[in-house]
Amino acid sequence: MKKNIISITAILFLISCNSPNEKNNLHEKQFPKTDSLQIGKSVETKATVNPQNLLSVGDARLILGEPCSVIDVSNSNEGKALNYSCSYEALAKNKKKGKKGSLYFLLEEYTDSLGAKERYTFIKTSNEKNPGVKVLSGYGDEAYFHSDLENFYFIMARKGKNVFNMKVNKITNTTSLEQFKMVAKKIAASI
């Protein structure tokens, strides 16, 4: 009887130890290290940016100010652009604010800079009349920041034929605006 309990306990322990690593490695499993994204069954489009290297779990932890994990990773070909997205979420609700912070990232790589400029301009124009929108410099060719300073931070930047946006949802007392901007600047420098 004791052997059965010990065996069951050991199995449960091993399962619990492996689960978080699997979730944190979701990013690497879905996107093996390569310089191309396989789109569909027969079309391969070369990406000039390796997207999984742009925003790590460590970066997300610095921004959210709490332990977090990958909750979603995807890629697609939307015709004019290769799209890569990933999202992270805090592991627990923030004790002071009672909510879980999350971070979303989207990279769109267009075939040329005109497509990227059109996308950036469309989104910026849609938002620029809202309070809290500020043009940024040093984040690629053009960028802007948008926030209500209570619920979300958003940065959208264009550099050449690439556009990326990053958004924190559910700002908590541990969320770092400084780290958010530093990581966005690092991403812009990398693309």
Order of alpha helices (4+ residues) and beta strands (2+ residues): alpha-alpha-beta-beta-alpha-beta-beta-beta-alpha-beta-beta-beta-beta-alpha
